[in-house]
Amino acid sequence: MRVISGKCRGTRLIAPEGTLTRPTVDRIKETLFNIIAFDIPQCIFLDLFGGSGAIGIEALSRGAKQAVFVEKDKSALASIRKNLERTKLQDMAVIYESDVRAALDQLKNKSQKFDIIFLDPPYAMGDIESVLRKIAENELLYEEGYIILERSTNTLVSLPQNLVLWKEKTYKTTTLSFLRKEKDSENRNLSREF
């Protein structure tokens, strides 16, 4: 696992020990960042279920202004901190050692907003909808901001009110779903399940 592009290109990253985290493979990470490349410079990036921190670190390497990492697992948190040290990006990062839902409330209380929110929950988590709902309710996205959900292709998700599926990229077992705020002019009959 490595940083693919930007000022930290080629830096090797460590992954947490054990099977609790599932790092995004480099091929999918590269495709993801090719899709969002023009939105990265100077953006505020939220990496939920941070794992090794590889996604948020890739965003920082490519010019994001700040990345916020949320992770509760101690081994994963240690990996995020070591990877930020390796890339010398600690000054641009904020780490929440917390459950995702509690961190989303803390971010709301700080009036924090994001251009891009990336979430890669454990595939067995089951209740992705409640996290998406909390992001929407807490108004954590800037008006033109969006959410990227990495999920098992077999996982069905029901969207909360005010979020719509914008685009999607599917691989064999992994799907990247791009969500944004629903605009008043958009068709309200769009599917709320994907």
N, C-alpha and C positions, 0 to 999 in steps of 0.2 A: 504494500500500500504506500502510495507516494502522493506528493503534491504534483498535479499534472501541468499547471501553467502559472504564469505570473512571477512575481519577485522571489518566491520560494520554490520555484519549479525544481523537481527532482528530489526534494527533501523527503527522506524516508520517514514514515509515520508508524507509530506502534499502535496495536489494537489491544483492547482489554483481554485479559485471559478468560477462558471459559466460553460458554456457548450462549450467554445471555444477550450479547450484542451480535449484530450481523452487519459488518461493514458493507457499505455500498461498493460494488465492484468497480474497478477503474473504468471499464467500458461504459457502464451506465453513468458514472460520474462525469466522464468526458462528454457524453451526449447531453446530459443535463446542462452542463455549463456552456456548451455550444448554443443551446436554446436560449439561455438567459444572459449570455455574454454582455449584451449592450445595456442591461439593467444593473449590472454589478458595480461599476465604478461609483464610488461615493454613497452606495446604498447602506441602509441599516438592516442587518441580516439576523434573523432568529433561527437557531438550530435547536429544535426540540428533540428530545430523546437523543442527546448529543453523541452517545457512544464514544468513539475515538476522537470526535471533533473534526473529522476529515472534511466534512462538507462546509462547515463554517470557516475552517482554515483555508480551504480552497477559495472561498469567497473573499477572504481577507487578502490572500496572495494575489488575487486578480483585481484588487482595488477597492473592495468594500471599505467604508469608513469605520464601521464597527460591527462586530459579531457578538451576539449574546448566545451562550450555550446553556441548556437546561438538561441536567442529568442527576439521577439520584443514586445510581450504583457507584460504590466507592472505587472499584477497580477501573470503571470507565472514567470517572472523574480524574483519577491519577493519570490515565492515558491522555486526556484532554490537556491537563496541565503540562505534562512532559512534551506533548506535540507542540503546544504553544511556545514552550521554551526552545525546542529544536528549531522552530521557524522564526523565533524572535518576534512573535506577534502578540505577546501578552498584553502590551499597552493598549491594544485595540480591541481587547476581548473582555467580556464580563461573564462570569460563571455563576449560575444558580445551582446550588446543591440542594435539589428539591424535587418533589413530585411535580409533574408537568402542570396539573390543574392549579396547585398552590402557587407555582411560579407565574402562571398566567394572571392570577389575581394580584400578585405583587407588582407585575409589570403594569397592570391597569392602575393600581394605586400610585405609581410613579408617572402616570400619563405617558408611558412609553408607546411609540408607534414604530412600525416596521414597513420597509419596502417589500421585503421578501421573507416569508416564513416557511421554513422547510421542516417537515416532520416525517420521520421514519420510525413509527412505533413498532414494537415487537409484533410480528405477524400474528401471534396468538392472542394479542391484547383484546380484540373483540369490540371494544367500545370506542372506536375512533370518533364516532359522531359527537360524543360529549366533549371531546377536545376541540373539534371544529366549532361546535356551538359556543364554547367558552371564548374562543378566539373572536368570533363574530360579536357576541354579547359584550365583550370587554373592549370592543372597538380598537383592536391592536394594529389594524392595517391602515396605512395611509390610503387616501382615496384611490390612487392608481396602483396600490400594492396588490400582491397576490400570494397565495399559499401553494406550495408544492407538496403533495402527499405521495410518498413512496409506499406502495402496498403490494401485497400478493395479488397477482392477477385474478385469483379465485375469490378475493374478498369483496363482498358487496358493501357499499357505503351509502347511507341516506344523508343527503345534505341538509343542514339546518336552513331555516329561512335566511334570506339575505346573501347566500353564497350560491354561485352557479359554476358549473363545470365549463371551463374556458377551452382547454385542449388537453390531449392525452397522448402519451407515448407508451406503447406496450411492447415488452420483451417476452420471452417464453414464460417466465414465472414472476416477473416484476412489472408493475405498471406505475408510471409517473403521471399523476393527475394534477392539473393546474386549475386552481379555483380562484375566483375573484368576487368582489362585492357585486351584488346584483344592482344594476342601474334601473331607475324607474321606467326607462323606455324599453327595457329588455322584455322579451316574451316571458311572462310568468308561468307559461305552461311547459317550460323546459323541464326535462326529467330531473327529479330530485334524487334519483338513485342511479348509481353507476357501478 
